[in-house]
């Protein structure tokens, strides 16, 4: 599903566009989304980036934890924010875990120009990378509500693109380039 050319994306599109990058913690969602934003901006496009953790930090809802229900609520919050921006004609890149089938289904029903990317890593790669120490804290009994360990998740059933990011990890610029090339037909030449 192509979302349009760079020329079209430089201007606001009445229907907006959403590129939704999802995957487990440590797959590189935010880093890849940031690389895609840099690439688009280098081509004169001004996308909006919604990162799930950044949205959680900005909203600072004291009732939103990391349990299954809170994660689903935060996912819905990110969906509504993306819809608000897309409805105003913006190109929105979303980097968030939101591994719930109902979130992905809602997105497909409500975003006319939606492109879903599943960034996938095997467990060994996630544990080896473990940039936040989440998986090691879980194994030491110092963390709970870890998706893929004590919280179940739904793999996206029909993503538009699946990118594998296992060791050795692929550079975020290369992964961003693959996403943008499929959507725009143009390469991303950031180094």
FENSULGI-V729162 format. One record per residue. N is the residue number from 1. PHI is phi in radians with two decimals (* if undefined). Layout:
BEGIN
N|PHI / N|PHI
END
This chain:
BEGIN
1|* / 2|-1.46 / 3|-1.71 / 4|2.13 / 5|-1.44 / 6|-1.02 / 7|-1.02 / 8|-1.22 / 9|-1.25 / 10|-1.13 / 11|-1.81 / 12|-1.13 / 13|-1.82 / 14|-0.96 / 15|-1.65 / 16|1.12 / 17|-2.54 / 18|-2.27 / 19|-1.90 / 20|-1.87 / 21|-1.83 / 22|-2.22 / 23|2.83 / 24|-1.23 / 25|-1.07 / 26|1.68 / 27|-1.38 / 28|1.83 / 29|-0.94 / 30|-1.14 / 31|-1.10 / 32|-1.18 / 33|-1.08 / 34|-1.12 / 35|-1.15 / 36|-1.12 / 37|-1.09 / 38|-1.04 / 39|-1.11 / 40|-1.08 / 41|-1.14 / 42|-1.17 / 43|-1.81 / 44|1.51 / 45|-1.70 / 46|-1.99 / 47|-1.34 / 48|-1.91 / 49|-1.84 / 50|-1.96 / 51|-1.74 / 52|-0.96 / 53|-1.17 / 54|-1.19 / 55|-1.13 / 56|-1.01 / 57|-1.19 / 58|-1.23 / 59|-1.30 / 60|0.89 / 61|-1.35 / 62|-1.15 / 63|-1.63 / 64|-1.74 / 65|-1.80 / 66|-2.06 / 67|-1.25 / 68|-1.00 / 69|-1.13 / 70|-1.17 / 71|-1.11 / 72|-1.15 / 73|-1.05 / 74|-1.15 / 75|-1.06 / 76|-1.11 / 77|-1.08 / 78|-1.12 / 79|-1.00 / 80|-1.14 / 81|-1.14 / 82|-1.08 / 83|-1.13 / 84|-0.99 / 85|-1.26 / 86|-1.11 / 87|-1.12 / 88|-1.62 / 89|1.65 / 90|-1.46 / 91|-1.52 / 92|-2.03 / 93|-1.79 / 94|-2.04 / 95|-2.13 / 96|-2.76 / 97|-1.14 / 98|0.39 / 99|-1.56 / 100|-2.20 / 101|-1.06 / 102|-1.19 / 103|-1.18 / 104|-1.11 / 105|-1.13 / 106|-1.03 / 107|-1.01 / 108|-1.12 / 109|-1.36 / 110|-1.94 / 111|-1.96 / 112|-1.15 / 113|-2.08 / 114|-2.06 / 115|-2.34 / 116|-1.81 / 117|-2.01 / 118|-1.81 / 119|-1.61 / 120|-2.14 / 121|-2.33 / 122|-1.35 / 123|-1.02 / 124|-1.06 / 125|-1.18 / 126|-1.11 / 127|-1.16 / 128|-1.16 / 129|-1.31 / 130|0.52 / 131|-0.98 / 132|-1.70 / 133|1.30 / 134|-1.11 / 135|-1.23 / 136|-1.20 / 137|-1.12 / 138|-1.10 / 139|-1.12 / 140|-1.53 / 141|1.35 / 142|-1.77 / 143|-2.50 / 144|-2.37 / 145|1.03 / 146|-1.76 / 147|-1.09 / 148|1.68 / 149|-1.94 / 150|-1.83 / 151|-2.14 / 152|-1.27 / 153|-2.54 / 154|-1.79 / 155|-1.16 / 156|-0.97 / 157|-1.46 / 158|-2.57 / 159|-1.18 / 160|-1.29 / 161|-2.65 / 162|-1.99 / 163|-2.03 / 164|-1.63 / 165|-2.22 / 166|-1.87 / 167|-1.22 / 168|-1.22 / 169|-1.14 / 170|-1.34 / 171|-1.10 / 172|-1.07 / 173|-1.15 / 174|-1.17 / 175|-1.13 / 176|-1.06 / 177|-1.06 / 178|-1.12 / 179|-1.12 / 180|-1.18 / 181|-1.10 / 182|-1.16 / 183|-1.42 / 184|-1.89 / 185|1.38 / 186|-2.06 / 187|-1.47 / 188|-1.94 / 189|-1.87 / 190|-1.34 / 191|-2.10
END
